[in-house]
Structures are given as C-alpha cells and as structure tokens.
Amino acid sequence: MKKMNAISYIKAFVTAITSMLASMLGILWVPVYLMVMCNVIDYATGLAASGHRDDGGISSYKSIRGVIKKVTMWLLVGVGGIIDQLLAYAANVIGYQLPFTFLVACVVAIWIICNELISILENMVDIGIAIPPFLMPIVNNLKTTIEKAGDIEDDKDN
C-alpha cells in the first residue's frame, strides 16, 4: 500500500470540504463559489492598486475593514437563502410547490459578483492595466439587469 504524503492529505481535505459545500449548497454552489473567488481577486487587486492611489498605501485598518466587508457580503447571500426558505415554507403551507430553490440567494450572489467585477476592473485601471473598453459596460449592464429583475414596485395607489 502506498503511503500518502502531506500534499495528498491536503488535496483529500480540500476535495472533501469542497464536496461537502457543493452538496450542502446545491444550485447555490456555483454563484457562491464565483462570489468567493471574486472576493479574493478583488482583495488582491485592491492591495496591489493601493500603492498607485493618491489616498496612501496599505493600512491594517483598511485591510481589516475590507475583510469584514467581504464576510458581510456572504451574510447577505445567507439572508437571501433565509428569505427563500421562508417563501418555500409559506408556499408549502398553502399547498403550493415553488418551481425554484434559492432564487433570492442566487440573485443576491450574482449582484455581489457584478459589484466585485466592477471593483476588480477599477483596481486594474488604478494599477495601470488597459482593460478592453467594452468590458466595464458589459458588467454594468449585467448589474443593472439584475437590479431591475429584483426590483419590486410599491403599489402606493391602493
């Protein structure tokens, strides 16, 4: 029998954790995974861009505040998931089966991804990287479309 080295244990651990999360989140796995990847990339590009900005370099206060902001974004997706579960429960009580799961949480995650992509592109511009001129409008348009899809009009006339 072949002995496992440290790298093999790390791979097995990462695979187990990833599989568990994918199993728990179901359809929400892909948007959450993309959101976390965008959070990491935005944080890294933000650190790289901080030296190119007029407001100063890296500070521990700004860095911790950025991490807290990213974690709070994850909590927003959790709030969306709670709303989804409440909607599913209420529909079930009246005898209706909703044709979707985690709709609100997915929309929230996609909205966050769009914000993160905009921030990543802005960080790249601050670093001095030329971005294709069509890229920012595409991301902004996607964000606007998501915002409109989630917009619920108030019925103030009734």
MODELLER restraints for C-alpha pairs under 7 A, 6 or more apart:
rsr = mdl.restraints
at = mdl.atoms
rsr.add(forms.Gaussian(group=physical.xy_distance, feature=features.Distance(at['CA:22:A'], at['CA:29:A']), mean=5.29, stdev=0.5))
rsr.add(forms.Gaussian(group=physical.xy_distance, feature=features.Distance(at['CA:28:A'], at['CA:102:A']), mean=6.65, stdev=0.5))
rsr.add(forms.Gaussian(group=physical.xy_distance, feature=features.Distance(at['CA:28:A'], at['CA:106:A']), mean=6.20, stdev=0.5))
rsr.add(forms.Gaussian(group=physical.xy_distance, feature=features.Distance(at['CA:31:A'], at['CA:106:A']), mean=6.39, stdev=0.5))
rsr.add(forms.Gaussian(group=physical.xy_distance, feature=features.Distance(at['CA:31:A'], at['CA:109:A']), mean=5.88, stdev=0.5))
rsr.add(forms.Gaussian(group=physical.xy_distance, feature=features.Distance(at['CA:31:A'], at['CA:110:A']), mean=6.46, stdev=0.5))
rsr.add(forms.Gaussian(group=physical.xy_distance, feature=features.Distance(at['CA:32:A'], at['CA:109:A']), mean=6.40, stdev=0.5))
rsr.add(forms.Gaussian(group=physical.xy_distance, feature=features.Distance(at['CA:35:A'], at['CA:109:A']), mean=6.42, stdev=0.5))
rsr.add(forms.Gaussian(group=physical.xy_distance, feature=features.Distance(at['CA:35:A'], at['CA:112:A']), mean=6.86, stdev=0.5))
rsr.add(forms.Gaussian(group=physical.xy_distance, feature=features.Distance(at['CA:35:A'], at['CA:113:A']), mean=5.21, stdev=0.5))
rsr.add(forms.Gaussian(group=physical.xy_distance, feature=features.Distance(at['CA:38:A'], at['CA:113:A']), mean=6.48, stdev=0.5))
rsr.add(forms.Gaussian(group=physical.xy_distance, feature=features.Distance(at['CA:38:A'], at['CA:116:A']), mean=5.96, stdev=0.5))
rsr.add(forms.Gaussian(group=physical.xy_distance, feature=features.Distance(at['CA:38:A'], at['CA:117:A']), mean=6.84, stdev=0.5))
rsr.add(forms.Gaussian(group=physical.xy_distance, feature=features.Distance(at['CA:39:A'], at['CA:70:A']), mean=6.41, stdev=0.5))
rsr.add(forms.Gaussian(group=physical.xy_distance, feature=features.Distance(at['CA:39:A'], at['CA:116:A']), mean=6.54, stdev=0.5))
rsr.add(forms.Gaussian(group=physical.xy_distance, feature=features.Distance(at['CA:42:A'], at['CA:116:A']), mean=6.29, stdev=0.5))
rsr.add(forms.Gaussian(group=physical.xy_distance, feature=features.Distance(at['CA:42:A'], at['CA:119:A']), mean=6.52, stdev=0.5))
rsr.add(forms.Gaussian(group=physical.xy_distance, feature=features.Distance(at['CA:42:A'], at['CA:120:A']), mean=5.01, stdev=0.5))
rsr.add(forms.Gaussian(group=physical.xy_distance, feature=features.Distance(at['CA:45:A'], at['CA:120:A']), mean=6.39, stdev=0.5))
rsr.add(forms.Gaussian(group=physical.xy_distance, feature=features.Distance(at['CA:45:A'], at['CA:123:A']), mean=5.81, stdev=0.5))
rsr.add(forms.Gaussian(group=physical.xy_distance, feature=features.Distance(at['CA:45:A'], at['CA:124:A']), mean=6.87, stdev=0.5))
rsr.add(forms.Gaussian(group=physical.xy_distance, feature=features.Distance(at['CA:46:A'], at['CA:123:A']), mean=5.75, stdev=0.5))
rsr.add(forms.Gaussian(group=physical.xy_distance, feature=features.Distance(at['CA:47:A'], at['CA:58:A']), mean=6.67, stdev=0.5))
rsr.add(forms.Gaussian(group=physical.xy_distance, feature=features.Distance(at['CA:49:A'], at['CA:123:A']), mean=5.54, stdev=0.5))
rsr.add(forms.Gaussian(group=physical.xy_distance, feature=features.Distance(at['CA:49:A'], at['CA:126:A']), mean=5.76, stdev=0.5))
rsr.add(forms.Gaussian(group=physical.xy_distance, feature=features.Distance(at['CA:49:A'], at['CA:127:A']), mean=5.02, stdev=0.5))
rsr.add(forms.Gaussian(group=physical.xy_distance, feature=features.Distance(at['CA:50:A'], at['CA:56:A']), mean=6.80, stdev=0.5))
rsr.add(forms.Gaussian(group=physical.xy_distance, feature=features.Distance(at['CA:50:A'], at['CA:57:A']), mean=5.04, stdev=0.5))
rsr.add(forms.Gaussian(group=physical.xy_distance, feature=features.Distance(at['CA:50:A'], at['CA:58:A']), mean=5.98, stdev=0.5))
rsr.add(forms.Gaussian(group=physical.xy_distance, feature=features.Distance(at['CA:51:A'], at['CA:57:A']), mean=4.80, stdev=0.5))
rsr.add(forms.Gaussian(group=physical.xy_distance, feature=features.Distance(at['CA:52:A'], at['CA:126:A']), mean=6.28, stdev=0.5))
rsr.add(forms.Gaussian(group=physical.xy_distance, feature=features.Distance(at['CA:52:A'], at['CA:127:A']), mean=5.96, stdev=0.5))
rsr.add(forms.Gaussian(group=physical.xy_distance, feature=features.Distance(at['CA:53:A'], at['CA:126:A']), mean=6.88, stdev=0.5))
rsr.add(forms.Gaussian(group=physical.xy_distance, feature=features.Distance(at['CA:77:A'], at['CA:105:A']), mean=5.05, stdev=0.5))
rsr.add(forms.Gaussian(group=physical.xy_distance, feature=features.Distance(at['CA:77:A'], at['CA:108:A']), mean=5.84, stdev=0.5))
rsr.add(forms.Gaussian(group=physical.xy_distance, feature=features.Distance(at['CA:77:A'], at['CA:109:A']), mean=5.87, stdev=0.5))
rsr.add(forms.Gaussian(group=physical.xy_distance, feature=features.Distance(at['CA:78:A'], at['CA:105:A']), mean=6.95, stdev=0.5))
rsr.add(forms.Gaussian(group=physical.xy_distance, feature=features.Distance(at['CA:80:A'], at['CA:104:A']), mean=5.08, stdev=0.5))
rsr.add(forms.Gaussian(group=physical.xy_distance, feature=features.Distance(at['CA:80:A'], at['CA:105:A']), mean=4.04, stdev=0.5))
rsr.add(forms.Gaussian(group=physical.xy_distance, feature=features.Distance(at['CA:80:A'], at['CA:108:A']), mean=6.62, stdev=0.5))
rsr.add(forms.Gaussian(group=physical.xy_distance, feature=features.Distance(at['CA:81:A'], at['CA:102:A']), mean=5.81, stdev=0.5))
rsr.add(forms.Gaussian(group=physical.xy_distance, feature=features.Distance(at['CA:81:A'], at['CA:104:A']), mean=6.69, stdev=0.5))
rsr.add(forms.Gaussian(group=physical.xy_distance, feature=features.Distance(at['CA:81:A'], at['CA:105:A']), mean=4.87, stdev=0.5))
rsr.add(forms.Gaussian(group=physical.xy_distance, feature=features.Distance(at['CA:84:A'], at['CA:101:A']), mean=6.93, stdev=0.5))
rsr.add(forms.Gaussian(group=physical.xy_distance, feature=features.Distance(at['CA:84:A'], at['CA:102:A']), mean=5.41, stdev=0.5))
rsr.add(forms.Gaussian(group=physical.xy_distance, feature=features.Distance(at['CA:84:A'], at['CA:103:A']), mean=6.66, stdev=0.5))
rsr.add(forms.Gaussian(group=physical.xy_distance, feature=features.Distance(at['CA:84:A'], at['CA:104:A']), mean=6.01, stdev=0.5))
rsr.add(forms.Gaussian(group=physical.xy_distance, feature=features.Distance(at['CA:88:A'], at['CA:98:A']), mean=6.35, stdev=0.5))
rsr.add(forms.Gaussian(group=physical.xy_distance, feature=features.Distance(at['CA:91:A'], at['CA:97:A']), mean=6.29, stdev=0.5))
rsr.add(forms.Gaussian(group=physical.xy_distance, feature=features.Distance(at['CA:91:A'], at['CA:98:A']), mean=6.76, stdev=0.5))
rsr.add(forms.Gaussian(group=physical.xy_distance, feature=features.Distance(at['CA:107:A'], at['CA:146:A']), mean=6.95, stdev=0.5))
rsr.add(forms.Gaussian(group=physical.xy_distance, feature=features.Distance(at['CA:111:A'], at['CA:143:A']), mean=6.04, stdev=0.5))
rsr.add(forms.Gaussian(group=physical.xy_distance, feature=features.Distance(at['CA:111:A'], at['CA:146:A']), mean=6.35, stdev=0.5))
rsr.add(forms.Gaussian(group=physical.xy_distance, feature=features.Distance(at['CA:114:A'], at['CA:139:A']), mean=6.19, stdev=0.5))
rsr.add(forms.Gaussian(group=physical.xy_distance, feature=features.Distance(at['CA:114:A'], at['CA:143:A']), mean=5.60, stdev=0.5))
rsr.add(forms.Gaussian(group=physical.xy_distance, feature=features.Distance(at['CA:118:A'], at['CA:136:A']), mean=6.82, stdev=0.5))
rsr.add(forms.Gaussian(group=physical.xy_distance, feature=features.Distance(at['CA:118:A'], at['CA:139:A']), mean=6.72, stdev=0.5))
